[in-house]
Amino acid sequence: MFLAIVGVIILFVGVMLKRSPQPAGRFGGLVSVVGGAIAVLGLVLSSVKVIDSGRVGVQVLFGKVQPDVLESGLHFVNPLVEITNFDVRTQNYTMSAQHNEGDISGDDAIRVLSSDGLEVTVDLTVLFNVRSAKAPFILQSIGPDYVNNIVRAVARTAIRDNAVNYAAVDLYSVKRQEFQNRINRTIAASFTKRGLELEQILIRNISLPSSVKASIESKINAEQEAQKMTFVLQKERQEADRKRVEAQGIADYQKILSTGLSDKQLQYESIKAQKEIALSPNAKVIILGNNKGTPILLSDK
């Protein structure tokens, strides 16, 4: 548009030169033609707008926001309108206690009070996007700085409003996911009213006071020691059961030997053993008989 204004000025100068009685007046026609060409070229260029990929454009004419949204690509528009671009891709906003990690340099973590009155520090990342159709509404109602005006403010408020329903230890351990789901619903509802879409809430870290953290770690260590002792006792019981079964088996075996074998059976087993020895190729001396008869000595020598 600036080029068109320059062309109009040159055109005006040319007209004035044509009316001037000075010798330079003969160049008035040429100056007017050049000015007119520049003005036309400026208007044409001002009418052509290119919206980059992943963005949409919102038109403002004399301060009034137009309802039509310009999608990515080439567009011919009124040369008098101003175009404000909105990024409609996934954006993230991080609030962290670590320096140079969040969107604001320094310690930008959210500090809240739990139901038991302890201060809890929360690091948070918000993933969101601008709804294309709502870009004119955002520009008119909120302005282009919707990140600070909405995303940051809503997220911090939701964390504080919901943290008071949980004890500090619960936020740190068993109810962390429940807490995340709860603030996710709160922020999503607030974003929807304002033309934004929440994709995900990521609780990066929850820090407790050092005294509470030490107490939790001590409790966890005690629970681990108790679990270890339970395992040792269970192992010892299993070993005792094994030895008991083994002893019972030995006792049963001895009982069978003492009550189940007769003299004739023992004599038969003895004869079988002596026969195997006699048939063996090794050198041997065999004594046959018992305490009731005369023994017989056999040798292969």
PAMAR-461615 format. One record per residue (C-alpha): x, y, z; residue number from 0; residue in one letter. Coordinates in steps of 0.05 Angstrom, whole numbers, padded with zeros to 5 digits, m for minus. Example, Ala and Ser with C-alpha at 12.3 -4.5 7.8 and 13.67 -1.06 7.14 Angstrom:
NODE     c1     c2     c3  nr rest
NODE  00246 m00090  00156   0    A
NODE  00273 m00021  00143   1    S
REM end
This chain:
NODE     c1     c2     c3  nr rest
NODE  00000  00000  00000   0    M
NODE  00059  00046  00013   1    F
NODE  00079  00041 m00061   2    L
NODE  00009  00062 m00082   3    A
NODE  00012  00123 m00037   4    I
NODE  00080  00142 m00066   5    V
NODE  00050  00135 m00136   6    G
NODE m00008  00181 m00118   7    V
NODE  00040  00233 m00091   8    I
NODE  00081  00230 m00156   9    I
NODE  00017  00235 m00197  10    L
NODE m00003  00297 m00157  11    F
NODE  00065  00328 m00169  12    V
NODE  00059  00315 m00243  13    G
NODE m00009  00349 m00246  14    V
NODE  00019  00409 m00210  15    M
NODE  00078  00412 m00258  16    L
NODE  00032  00411 m00318  17    K
NODE m00005  00472 m00291  18    R
NODE  00060  00508 m00275  19    S
NODE  00084  00563 m00324  20    P
NODE  00156  00545 m00309  21    Q
NODE  00198  00508 m00361  22    P
NODE  00195  00445 m00319  23    A
NODE  00121  00443 m00333  24    G
NODE  00134  00405 m00398  25    R
NODE  00154  00344 m00356  26    F
NODE  00089  00345 m00319  27    G
NODE  00056  00295 m00366  28    G
NODE  00113  00246 m00359  29    L
NODE  00114  00252 m00284  30    V
NODE  00039  00242 m00282  31    S
NODE  00044  00178 m00324  32    V
NODE  00100  00150 m00280  33    V
NODE  00061  00168 m00217  34    G
NODE m00002  00135 m00244  35    G
NODE  00036  00072 m00262  36    A
NODE  00068  00068 m00194  37    I
NODE  00000  00079 m00160  38    A
NODE m00033  00023 m00201  39    V
NODE  00025 m00024 m00188  40    L
NODE  00021 m00009 m00113  41    G
NODE m00054 m00023 m00112  42    L
NODE m00044 m00089 m00149  43    V
NODE  00011 m00112 m00103  44    L
NODE m00031 m00091 m00042  45    S
NODE m00088 m00133 m00068  46    S
NODE m00047 m00197 m00071  47    V
NODE m00036 m00232 m00004  48    K
NODE  00000 m00298  00009  49    V
NODE m00017 m00336  00072  50    I
NODE  00038 m00385  00093  51    D
NODE  00025 m00459  00105  52    S
NODE m00001 m00473  00175  53    G
NODE m00030 m00403  00183  54    R
NODE m00095 m00366  00170  55    V
NODE m00107 m00293  00157  56    G
NODE m00158 m00247  00189  57    V
NODE m00178 m00183  00151  58    Q
NODE m00188 m00117  00186  59    V
NODE m00219 m00059  00147  60    L
NODE m00219  00009  00180  61    F
NODE m00215 m00024  00249  62    G
NODE m00271 m00074  00236  63    K
NODE m00254 m00148  00237  64    V
NODE m00281 m00185  00177  65    Q
NODE m00314 m00254  00190  66    P
NODE m00282 m00288  00130  67    D
NODE m00217 m00327  00143  68    V
NODE m00162 m00331  00092  69    L
NODE m00133 m00401  00089  70    E
NODE m00061 m00415  00068  71    S
NODE m00047 m00397 m00005  72    G
NODE m00054 m00338 m00053  73    L
NODE m00112 m00289 m00044  74    H
NODE m00137 m00225 m00078  75    F
NODE m00165 m00177 m00026  76    V
NODE m00186 m00105 m00016  77    N
NODE m00120 m00066 m00017  78    P
NODE m00143 m00025  00042  79    L
NODE m00150 m00084  00090  80    V
NODE m00097 m00104  00140  81    E
NODE m00082 m00178  00149  82    I
NODE m00066 m00209  00217  83    T
NODE m00037 m00280  00213  84    N
NODE m00053 m00335  00263  85    F
NODE m00013 m00399  00271  86    D
NODE m00062 m00457  00271  87    V
NODE m00010 m00512  00281  88    R
NODE  00003 m00546  00348  89    T
NODE  00036 m00498  00396  90    Q
NODE  00065 m00510  00465  91    N
NODE  00072 m00465  00525  92    Y
NODE  00118 m00488  00581  93    T
NODE  00123 m00461  00652  94    M
NODE  00183 m00490  00688  95    S
NODE  00227 m00478  00748  96    A
NODE  00289 m00491  00706  97    Q
NODE  00321 m00430  00676  98    H
NODE  00317 m00424  00600  99    N
NODE  00271 m00484  00596 100    E
NODE  00203 m00449  00596 101    G
NODE  00175 m00394  00551 102    D
NODE  00194 m00343  00603 103    I
NODE  00266 m00342  00625 104    S
NODE  00278 m00357  00698 105    G
NODE  00237 m00394  00749 106    D
NODE  00166 m00394  00720 107    D
NODE  00138 m00456  00755 108    A
NODE  00069 m00455  00786 109    I
NODE  00068 m00454  00862 110    R
NODE  00004 m00478  00894 111    V
NODE m00022 m00497  00963 112    L
NODE m00047 m00568  00973 113    S
NODE m00106 m00587  01018 114    S
NODE m00058 m00599  01076 115    D
NODE m00028 m00529  01070 116    G
NODE  00038 m00548  01038 117    L
NODE  00069 m00510  00980 118    E
NODE  00076 m00553  00917 119    V
NODE  00115 m00532  00855 120    T
NODE  00088 m00555  00788 121    V
NODE  00123 m00553  00720 122    D
NODE  00072 m00554  00664 123    L
NODE  00069 m00556  00588 124    T
NODE  00005 m00539  00550 125    V
NODE m00004 m00566  00479 126    L
NODE m00059 m00527  00441 127    F
NODE m00078 m00498  00374 128    N
NODE m00120 m00441  00347 129    V
NODE m00186 m00462  00315 130    R
NODE m00185 m00433  00245 131    S
NODE m00258 m00412  00243 132    A
NODE m00250 m00376  00310 133    K
NODE m00190 m00333  00290 134    A
NODE m00232 m00271  00276 135    P
NODE m00266 m00279  00344 136    F
NODE m00198 m00286  00378 137    I
NODE m00171 m00224  00345 138    L
NODE m00233 m00183  00363 139    Q
NODE m00245 m00209  00433 140    S
NODE m00175 m00226  00458 141    I
NODE m00124 m00197  00411 142    G
NODE m00063 m00228  00377 143    P
NODE m00028 m00241  00444 144    D
NODE m00075 m00298  00464 145    Y
NODE m00017 m00339  00492 146    V
NODE m00006 m00293  00551 147    N
NODE m00078 m00269  00557 148    N
NODE m00111 m00338  00555 149    I
NODE m00063 m00397  00553 150    V
NODE m00018 m00376  00610 151    R
NODE m00072 m00345  00654 152    A
NODE m00122 m00402  00646 153    V
NODE m00070 m00457  00657 154    A
NODE m00042 m00426  00721 155    R
NODE m00111 m00413  00749 156    T
NODE m00134 m00484  00735 157    A
NODE m00073 m00513  00770 158    I
NODE m00085 m00471  00832 159    R
NODE m00160 m00483  00835 160    D
NODE m00153 m00559  00830 161    N
NODE m00091 m00570  00872 162    A
NODE m00129 m00550  00936 163    V
NODE m00170 m00614  00930 164    N
NODE m00109 m00659  00940 165    Y
NODE m00058 m00672  00994 166    A
NODE  00014 m00658  00975 167    A
NODE  00034 m00731  00980 168    V
NODE m00024 m00753  00935 169    D
NODE m00004 m00702  00882 170    L
NODE  00067 m00729  00883 171    Y
NODE  00047 m00803  00878 172    S
NODE m00019 m00840  00874 173    V
NODE m00066 m00784  00849 174    K
NODE m00020 m00749  00800 175    R
NODE m00056 m00776  00738 176    Q
NODE m00124 m00760  00768 177    E
NODE m00100 m00689  00781 178    F
NODE m00075 m00683  00710 179    Q
NODE m00141 m00708  00681 180    N
NODE m00179 m00659  00724 181    R
NODE m00141 m00597  00703 182    I
NODE m00143 m00622  00631 183    N
NODE m00220 m00619  00633 184    R
NODE m00219 m00550  00666 185    T
NODE m00171 m00519  00616 186    I
NODE m00205 m00553  00555 187    A
NODE m00272 m00523  00574 188    A
NODE m00243 m00454  00583 189    S
NODE m00204 m00457  00518 190    F
NODE m00265 m00478  00478 191    T
NODE m00303 m00416  00499 192    K
NODE m00246 m00373  00473 193    R
NODE m00233 m00405  00405 194    G
NODE m00174 m00448  00426 195    L
NODE m00169 m00524  00426 196    E
NODE m00131 m00560  00481 197    L
NODE m00092 m00621  00456 198    E
NODE m00057 m00644  00519 199    Q
NODE m00033 m00624  00588 200    I
NODE  00035 m00650  00609 201    L
NODE  00055 m00645  00682 202    I
NODE  00130 m00647  00675 203    R
NODE  00148 m00647  00749 204    N
NODE  00117 m00639  00818 205    I
NODE  00164 m00617  00873 206    S
NODE  00148 m00622  00947 207    L
NODE  00181 m00587  01006 208    P
NODE  00247 m00620  01024 209    S
NODE  00221 m00645  01092 210    S
NODE  00160 m00678  01061 211    V
NODE  00202 m00708  01005 212    K
NODE  00251 m00738  01056 213    A
NODE  00193 m00768  01095 214    S
NODE  00164 m00799  01032 215    I
NODE  00231 m00828  01013 216    E
NODE  00240 m00857  01083 217    S
NODE  00171 m00889  01078 218    K
NODE  00186 m00918  01010 219    I
NODE  00252 m00947  01036 220    N
NODE  00216 m00978  01095 221    A
NODE  00164 m01009  01049 222    E
NODE  00218 m01037  01004 223    Q
NODE  00254 m01068  01065 224    E
NODE  00188 m01098  01088 225    A
NODE  00177 m01128  01019 226    Q
NODE  00247 m01156  01019 227    K
NODE  00237 m01188  01088 228    M
NODE  00171 m01218  01064 229    T
NODE  00208 m01249  01006 230    F
NODE  00262 m01277  01051 231    V
NODE  00210 m01307  01099 232    L
NODE  00172 m01338  01041 233    Q
NODE  00236 m01369  01015 234    K
NODE  00253 m01397  01084 235    E
NODE  00183 m01427  01090 236    R
NODE  00191 m01460  01023 237    Q
NODE  00258 m01489  01043 238    E
NODE  00229 m01514  01109 239    A
NODE  00172 m01547  01071 240    D
NODE  00222 m01580  01024 241    R
NODE  00263 m01608  01082 242    K
NODE  00199 m01631  01117 243    R
NODE  00177 m01669  01055 244    V
NODE  00247 m01699  01047 245    E
NODE  00248 m01722  01119 246    A
NODE  00179 m01752  01112 247    Q
NODE  00202 m01790  01051 248    G
NODE  00263 m01818  01087 249    I
NODE  00220 m01839  01146 250    A
NODE  00170 m01873  01100 251    D
NODE  00227 m01910  01065 252    Y
NODE  00257 m01934  01131 253    Q
NODE  00188 m01957  01154 254    K
NODE  00179 m01997  01090 255    I
NODE  00247 m02030  01099 256    L
NODE  00234 m02048  01171 257    S
NODE  00165 m02077  01162 258    T
NODE  00160 m02099  01090 259    G
NODE  00221 m02144  01079 260    L
NODE  00219 m02218  01101 261    S
NODE  00279 m02264  01113 262    D
NODE  00265 m02304  01051 263    K
NODE  00263 m02241  01009 264    Q
NODE  00329 m02217  01038 265    L
NODE  00359 m02287  01024 266    Q
NODE  00335 m02283  00953 267    Y
NODE  00365 m02214  00942 268    E
NODE  00431 m02239  00971 269    S
NODE  00433 m02298  00922 270    I
NODE  00420 m02251  00864 271    K
NODE  00477 m02206  00885 272    A
NODE  00525 m02265  00894 273    Q
NODE  00505 m02292  00825 274    K
NODE  00522 m02225  00792 275    E
NODE  00589 m02225  00827 276    I
NODE  00604 m02296  00805 277    A
NODE  00589 m02280  00732 278    L
NODE  00633 m02218  00733 279    S
NODE  00701 m02226  00695 280    P
NODE  00738 m02192  00752 281    N
NODE  00780 m02232  00803 282    A
NODE  00737 m02252  00862 283    K
NODE  00731 m02294  00925 284    V
NODE  00660 m02315  00943 285    I
NODE  00638 m02342  01011 286    I
NODE  00570 m02376  01011 287    L
NODE  00530 m02394  01072 288    G
NODE  00500 m02362  01134 289    N
NODE  00506 m02367  01209 290    N
NODE  00468 m02433  01209 291    K
NODE  00513 m02474  01163 292    G
NODE  00585 m02485  01142 293    T
NODE  00609 m02431  01094 294    P
NODE  00634 m02451  01025 295    I
NODE  00694 m02414  00996 296    L
NODE  00697 m02405  00920 297    L
NODE  00753 m02372  00881 298    S
NODE  00771 m02365  00807 299    D
NODE  00845 m02367  00824 300    K
REM end
